[in-house]
Amino acid sequence: MIRFLSKNKQGVASQKLVIIFFKNKDNSLTKVTGLIEQNVLQIIHKNKIDWKLVQLVI
């Protein structure tokens, strides 16, 4: 599942963020947040997710 949102940080202009849930092989979900202009592989690498063990739930 992918959810888009705007988030305001103190002293920083509004940033567009995306929340992505990855479904693990054991059916648990891993939730990560990244900038909307990042691609999914960058978000996976940054959050140290083993991409071989998860599937993206859209």
N, C-alpha and C positions, 0 to 999 in steps of 0.2 A: 504494500500500500504506500502511495506517495501522497504527501500533503504539502501544499505550498502555503507560506505565511510571510508576513512582514514583521520584523522585530526591531524595536527601537532600543539602542544601547545609549547610555548616557554619553553625551558629547559626540555621538557618531550619527551620521545620517541613517535613515531607515535602510536596512539591508533586507534583500529578498532571500529567504531561507527555504530549504526543502527538508522535510522529515521523511526518511525512508525506513521502512520496516523490512528486514530480511528474515525469511523463514529458514530456520536451521533444520538439519536432518531429523532432529528429535522433536520437531514441531514447535519449538520455542521461538519467540520472536526477538530479534535484535533491533533496537531503535537507534538510528544515527541522524544527526542534523548536519547539513552542509550548505554552503552558498549555492544559490540556484544556478550560477554560471559554471560551477564545477561539474565535471562529468562523473558518472556513477563509479567508475574505476578509481578516480582520485579519492572519492569519499570512502570507498572500501579500503584503499591503501592507508589513508590517514587514520582510520579507526581500527586498523589492524584486524580486519575481518578476513577469515579464511574463505575466499571466494569459491573454492572448490566444494565447500560444505554447505553453502547456502543457496537459496533461490530467491530472486526478487519477487515480491508479492505486489502486483500492480492492481 
